[in-house]
Amino acid sequence: MQIEADVSKDGVLTAILPARYRGKRVHVIIDDEAEHATAQWAAISAVLDRAESTSIASRDHREILGEIRQFRESS
């Protein structure tokens, strides 16, 4: 279950939970989305940098389709 909560300036977390959790102890996990997204973008950027550094010749869609047709005909 995901919930939204408010955190006051002094660090007090306030959230409204369903009645079934009232009077019970719950475990709260904080997933800092900004840090997670930053790490993902860094990984994506690294992959793209490596891809750009390869010497793969760029082709337009007509060239790619032509090569696919040649491959199919050769099978």
C-alpha positions in Angstrom: 0.0 0.0 0.0 1.2 3.5 -0.7 0.1 6.4 1.4 0.9 10.1 1.3 2.1 11.8 4.4 3.1 15.3 5.6 6.4 15.9 7.4 6.5 18.9 9.6 9.6 21.1 9.9 10.5 19.4 13.1 10.4 16.0 11.5 7.0 14.7 12.6 5.3 12.4 10.0 1.5 12.7 9.8 -0.5 10.3 7.7 -4.1 9.0 7.7 -4.3 5.2 7.4 -7.2 2.9 7.0 -9.1 1.9 10.2 -7.5 -1.7 10.2 -4.2 -0.2 11.1 -5.4 1.9 14.0 -3.8 0.9 17.3 -1.2 -1.2 15.5 2.5 -0.7 14.8 3.3 -0.1 11.1 6.6 -0.1 9.3 7.4 3.0 7.2 9.8 2.8 4.2 10.8 6.1 2.6 11.8 5.9 -1.1 13.3 9.1 -2.1 12.1 9.3 -5.6 14.4 12.2 -6.6 17.5 10.2 -5.6 16.2 7.1 -7.4 15.4 9.0 -10.6 18.8 10.7 -10.6 20.5 7.3 -10.3 18.4 5.9 -13.2 19.1 8.9 -15.4 22.8 8.6 -14.7 22.7 4.9 -15.7 20.8 5.7 -18.9 23.2 8.5 -19.7 26.2 6.2 -19.3 24.6 3.6 -21.7 23.9 6.3 -24.3 27.4 7.7 -24.0 28.8 4.2 -24.7 26.5 3.8 -27.6 27.5 7.1 -29.1 31.2 6.2 -28.8 30.8 3.1 -30.9 31.5 3.3 -34.6 28.1 2.2 -35.8 27.2 3.8 -39.1 23.9 5.7 -38.9 21.3 4.6 -41.4 17.9 5.8 -42.3 14.8 3.6 -42.2 14.9 2.8 -45.9 18.4 1.4 -45.6 17.4 -0.7 -42.6 14.3 -2.0 -44.4 16.4 -2.9 -47.4 18.9 -4.9 -45.3 16.0 -6.7 -43.6 14.5 -7.6 -47.0 18.0 -8.9 -48.2 18.3 -11.0 -45.1 14.9 -12.5 -45.5 15.6 -13.3 -49.2 18.9 -15.0 -48.3 17.3 -17.4 -45.8 
